[in-house]
Amino acid sequence: MSDIAGTKPALRWVVHASVLFLVVLWVVPTLGLLISSFRTSDQIATSGWWRSLFPSEQNLTLRSAAPETQVQENGIYVIEGNLFDDGTQATISKWGVSSRAVDAFEPGQTAELRKGGIISVDAAGNYRMENPEEFTGSRGVRVFVSAELPPEFTLANYHKVLLAEDSTDSMGRAFFNTLTVTIPATIIPILVAAFAAYALAWMDFPGRALLIAVVVGLLVVPLQLALIPLLKFHLNIGIGKGYLGVWMAHTGFGMPLAIYLLRNYMAGLPRDLIENARVDGATEFQIFTKLILPLSFPALASFAIFQFLWTWNDLLVAKVFLIDASGQTTVMTNRIVELLGTRGGNWEILATAAFVSIAVPLAVFFAMQKYLVRGLLAGSVK
């Protein structure tokens, strides 16, 4: 009798375990992306994000002070200092003076320099160079060390991605361009579809059933089929490849789902409410604006979430219909693709750019998710 309606299912723990698995499957990569966006490139290369709170072993290339800092002691030229001149607290385990043998010496041992003289390095990074002849050159000696560094978090990645205007990695302009595309492309189809959904739900006119069937049929049409014809149409009427064109494209591709979703919700509203308003002398426009729209907010919000996510994460439609004043498609998805193609080694920049890209959709989803289920289930039962 455990499957009778109103009773608790016997395998409820399976449902809970499945939900927990899905939550973990989604949260863990997002958390890893967030943590990686605050780490340096060396830390990302040497340890996973789950070890970000622990010291990590890194191979570093450091330099001693320049020869101009040398002093003479008892007829010997000496250069002293600390390899970590920025104050970093690290413990050196191995070191060397050649890239072919970066771990040739232990801390405290002495190595011979190629141009003459000797150098010794201790575990804290303190070094002493001695040479009976004067050190020459304009740069210090390269020292290769394997050191255990403390965890480090920085905002430099976000500064470079969002605020560095002279940097090729700057996504500040792409961020605002994406907002310029997404906000109108979300609002316009909602406004148009709301009027159409009300007419299909509560107004009698010839061909209404046929229009509903056409809307349902358009739900299964791949947008890729319409890209080239629609682009040619835009070019013929003078819209071109700009913001207006990408707004109209997103509106057209999102309209079938918007009309279908809103029409189902509006059709489920109490008929007596609509008829009483008409008896009281309300016009169709007044009924729509003062009754239908406030009552349909869950459906409007659920579609707004979907449309916002689709347009924010879109690359294909933007590449086809949008070229801004710079002559490029400067949206966040395209900029991330460029980072993957030309700067694939800068994982800290890529992680930061990716998290900036998903931060706004996450905020929109969590702000409006309480309306999502109500809006999607509207009209499914009577």
C-alpha positions in Angstrom: 0.0 0.0 0.0 3.0 2.3 -0.1 2.1 3.5 -3.6 -1.3 4.9 -2.6 -1.6 8.7 -3.1 -1.1 10.6 0.1 1.2 8.0 1.6 5.0 8.2 1.8 6.8 6.2 -0.8 8.9 3.3 0.5 11.9 4.4 -1.7 11.9 8.0 -0.6 15.5 7.8 0.4 16.3 7.0 -3.3 14.7 10.3 -4.3 16.6 12.2 -1.7 19.9 10.6 -2.7 19.3 11.4 -6.3 18.5 15.0 -5.5 21.6 15.2 -3.3 23.7 13.7 -6.1 22.5 16.2 -8.7 23.1 19.1 -6.3 26.7 17.9 -5.6 27.3 17.3 -9.3 26.3 20.9 -10.0 27.8 22.7 -7.0 31.3 21.1 -6.9 32.4 22.3 -10.4 30.9 25.7 -9.7 32.7 26.0 -6.4 36.0 24.8 -8.0 35.6 27.5 -10.7 35.1 30.2 -8.1 38.1 29.2 -6.0 40.3 28.9 -9.1 39.4 32.4 -10.2 41.1 33.7 -7.0 44.3 31.7 -7.4 47.5 32.4 -9.2 48.7 30.6 -12.4 51.5 28.8 -10.5 49.1 27.5 -7.9 46.6 26.3 -10.5 49.4 24.5 -12.3 50.8 22.7 -9.3 47.7 21.7 -7.2 44.0 21.3 -7.6 41.5 23.8 -6.2 40.6 21.4 -3.4 44.1 21.9 -2.0 43.9 25.7 -2.2 43.9 26.1 1.6 47.1 24.1 2.0 50.8 24.9 1.1 51.8 23.7 -2.4 55.1 22.7 -3.8 56.1 24.9 -6.8 59.1 25.2 -9.1 60.1 28.9 -9.4 62.7 30.8 -11.3 64.2 33.6 -9.3 67.1 36.0 -9.6 69.7 37.3 -7.2 70.4 41.0 -6.9 72.2 42.8 -9.8 76.1 43.0 -9.7 75.9 46.7 -9.0 74.8 45.8 -5.4 78.0 43.9 -4.7 80.3 44.9 -1.8 84.0 44.0 -1.1 84.8 42.2 2.1 88.4 41.2 2.8 89.3 41.3 -0.9 86.3 39.2 -1.9 83.3 40.6 -3.8 80.0 39.6 -2.0 76.3 39.8 -3.0 73.8 39.0 -0.3 70.0 39.0 -0.1 66.8 37.0 -0.2 65.5 35.4 -3.4 61.9 36.1 -2.2 62.4 39.9 -2.4 58.6 40.4 -2.2 58.4 39.1 1.4 57.0 35.7 0.5 57.3 33.2 3.3 58.5 29.9 1.6 60.6 26.9 2.4 63.1 25.8 -0.2 63.6 22.0 -0.5 65.8 21.9 -3.6 67.6 24.4 -5.7 70.0 24.7 -8.7 71.7 27.2 -11.0 71.0 25.4 -14.3 67.6 24.7 -15.9 68.9 21.1 -16.6 69.4 20.4 -12.9 66.9 22.5 -11.0 67.1 20.2 -8.0 70.9 19.6 -7.8 71.5 21.1 -4.4 70.0 21.0 -0.9 69.5 24.1 1.2 72.8 25.2 2.7 75.0 23.7 0.0 77.3 25.7 -2.2 77.3 25.7 -6.1 79.8 27.1 -8.5 78.6 29.8 -10.9 79.2 29.5 -14.6 80.9 32.9 -14.8 83.0 32.4 -11.7 82.3 32.5 -8.0 80.1 30.5 -5.7 76.6 30.8 -4.3 74.9 29.2 -1.3 71.2 29.3 -0.6 69.4 28.3 2.7 65.8 27.0 3.2 64.4 30.5 3.8 65.8 31.9 0.5 68.7 33.8 1.9 71.7 33.6 -0.5 75.4 34.6 -0.4 77.5 35.0 -3.6 81.3 35.2 -3.4 83.9 35.9 -6.1 87.5 36.8 -5.9 86.9 38.9 -9.0 84.3 41.5 -9.5 80.8 40.4 -10.7 79.9 41.7 -14.1 76.8 42.1 -16.1 73.5 43.9 -15.7 71.3 41.2 -14.3 71.5 38.9 -11.3 72.1 35.1 -11.4 69.1 32.9 -12.2 68.3 30.4 -9.4 65.9 27.6 -9.8 64.1 26.5 -6.6 61.5 24.0 -5.5 59.7 25.7 -2.6 56.7 25.1 -0.5 54.5 28.2 -0.7 51.6 29.2 1.5 48.1 29.4 0.0 47.5 32.7 -1.8 44.3 34.3 -3.0 44.2 37.4 -5.2 41.8 39.8 -6.9 44.3 40.5 -9.7 42.6 38.1 -12.0 39.3 40.0 -11.7 41.1 43.3 -12.1 42.7 42.1 -15.3 39.5 40.6 -16.7 37.1 43.5 -15.9 39.1 46.6 -15.5 42.4 46.4 -17.6 41.3 48.4 -20.6 44.6 48.0 -22.4 44.6 44.3 -21.9 43.5 41.8 -24.5 41.9 39.8 -21.7 39.6 42.6 -20.6 35.9 41.5 -20.5 34.5 44.7 -19.1 33.2 45.9 -22.5 32.0 42.4 -23.4 30.1 42.2 -20.1 28.1 45.4 -20.8 27.6 44.4 -24.5 26.1 41.1 -23.3 23.8 43.0 -21.0 22.8 45.3 -23.9 21.9 42.2 -25.9 20.3 40.2 -23.2 18.0 42.6 -21.4 16.0 43.8 -24.5 16.0 40.3 -25.9 14.3 39.1 -22.7 11.8 42.0 -22.3 10.6 42.3 -26.0 9.4 38.7 -26.4 7.7 38.8 -23.0 5.7 41.9 -24.0 4.7 40.6 -27.4 4.0 37.1 -26.3 1.8 38.2 -23.4 -0.6 40.0 -25.7 -0.7 37.1 -28.1 -1.2 34.5 -25.3 -4.1 36.5 -23.9 -5.8 36.7 -27.3 -5.3 32.9 -27.9 -6.6 32.1 -24.4 -9.6 34.4 -24.0 -10.6 36.0 -27.3 -12.7 34.3 -29.9 -11.7 34.9 -33.5 -11.5 32.8 -36.7 -8.4 30.6 -37.0 -7.5 30.7 -33.3 -7.1 26.9 -33.1 -4.9 26.9 -36.2 -2.7 29.6 -34.7 -2.3 27.6 -31.5 -1.3 24.5 -33.6 1.3 26.7 -35.6 2.8 27.9 -32.3 3.1 24.3 -31.0 4.7 23.3 -34.3 7.2 26.1 -34.2 8.5 24.8 -30.9 10.3 21.9 -32.7 11.8 23.9 -35.5 15.6 24.2 -35.1 16.8 27.8 -35.1 19.8 26.8 -37.3 17.3 26.4 -40.2 16.3 30.1 -40.0 19.7 31.7 -39.5 20.7 32.4 -43.1 17.3 33.3 -44.4 16.7 35.6 -41.5 20.1 37.2 -41.9 19.4 37.8 -45.6 16.0 39.4 -44.7 17.7 41.7 -42.2 20.3 42.8 -44.8 17.6 43.4 -47.4 15.4 45.6 -45.2 18.4 47.6 -43.8 18.6 46.2 -40.3 22.1 44.8 -40.9 24.3 43.1 -38.3 23.8 45.1 -35.1 21.9 45.2 -31.8 18.5 45.6 -33.4 19.1 42.6 -35.6 20.2 40.3 -32.7 17.2 41.6 -30.6 14.8 40.7 -33.3 16.4 37.3 -33.9 16.2 36.3 -30.2 12.6 37.6 -30.1 11.6 35.5 -33.0 13.4 32.3 -31.7 11.9 32.7 -28.2 8.4 33.7 -29.2 6.9 30.2 -29.7 7.8 28.9 -26.2 6.8 32.2 -24.6 3.3 32.2 -26.3 2.8 28.5 -25.5 3.8 28.9 -21.8 1.8 32.0 -21.2 -1.2 30.8 -23.1 -1.4 27.6 -21.0 -1.1 29.6 -17.8 -3.7 32.3 -18.8 -6.2 29.6 -20.0 -6.1 28.1 -16.5 -7.2 31.3 -14.8 -10.8 31.4 -13.5 -13.3 32.1 -16.3 -15.7 33.8 -13.8 -13.1 36.4 -13.1 -12.8 37.4 -16.7 -16.6 37.4 -17.3 -17.3 39.5 -14.2 -14.8 42.1 -15.4 -16.5 42.2 -18.8 -19.9 42.6 -17.1 -18.5 45.5 -15.0 -17.6 47.3 -18.3 -13.8 46.6 -18.4 -12.3 46.6 -21.8 -10.1 43.8 -23.1 -7.0 46.0 -22.5 -8.0 46.8 -18.9 -8.7 43.1 -18.2 -5.3 42.2 -19.7 -3.3 44.9 -17.8 -5.1 44.9 -14.4 -6.1 41.2 -14.1 -4.2 38.9 -16.4 -0.7 40.3 -16.1 -0.6 40.4 -12.3 -2.0 36.9 -12.0 0.4 35.6 -14.7 3.6 36.8 -13.0 4.8 33.2 -12.2 4.6 32.3 -15.8 6.2 35.5 -16.9 9.1 35.0 -14.4 9.7 31.4 -15.5 10.0 32.4 -19.1 12.1 35.4 -18.3 14.6 33.0 -16.6 14.8 30.7 -19.6 15.1 33.6 -22.1 17.7 35.4 -20.1 19.8 32.2 -19.7 19.5 31.4 -23.4 20.5 34.9 -24.6 23.2 35.4 -22.1 24.9 32.1 -23.0 24.3 32.4 -26.7 27.2 32.4 -29.1 25.7 31.2 -32.4 23.1 33.9 -32.9 25.5 36.7 -31.7 28.1 35.5 -34.2 25.6 35.6 -37.1 23.6 38.8 -36.3 25.9 41.0 -34.2 28.9 43.1 -35.2 29.5 46.1 -32.9 31.3 49.4 -33.6 34.7 47.8 -33.2 33.9 45.4 -36.1 33.8 42.4 -33.8 31.3 40.3 -31.9 32.2 41.5 -28.5 30.0 39.4 -26.2 31.2 37.3 -23.2 30.8 33.9 -24.8 32.9 35.0 -27.8 35.5 36.4 -25.6 35.8 33.2 -23.6 36.2 31.3 -26.9 39.1 33.7 -27.8 40.7 33.1 -24.4 40.5 29.3 -25.1 42.0 29.7 -28.6 44.8 32.2 -27.9 45.5 32.2 -24.2 44.7 28.6 -23.3 47.6 28.4 -20.9 46.3 31.2 -18.7 43.9 29.1 -16.7 43.5 31.7 -14.0 42.2 34.2 -16.5 40.0 31.6 -18.2 38.5 30.6 -14.8 37.8 34.2 -13.8 36.2 35.0 -17.2 34.0 31.9 -17.0 32.8 32.6 -13.5 32.0 36.2 -14.4 30.0 34.8 -17.3 27.9 32.6 -15.0 27.6 34.9 -12.1 24.7 37.0 -13.6 22.6 34.0 -14.7 23.1 32.5 -11.2 21.9 35.7 -9.6 18.8 35.9 -11.9 18.0 32.2 -11.3 18.2 32.3 -7.5 16.2 35.6 -7.4 13.3 34.2 -9.4 13.5 30.4 -9.0 10.5 30.4 -6.6 8.3 31.3 -9.6 9.9 28.7 -11.9 8.0 25.6 -10.9 4.7 27.3 -10.5 5.1 28.8 -14.0 6.1 25.6 -15.7 3.4 23.5 -14.1 0.7 26.1 -14.9 -2.0 24.6 -17.2 -0.8 21.0 -16.7 -3.6 20.1 -14.4 -7.1 21.4 -13.9 
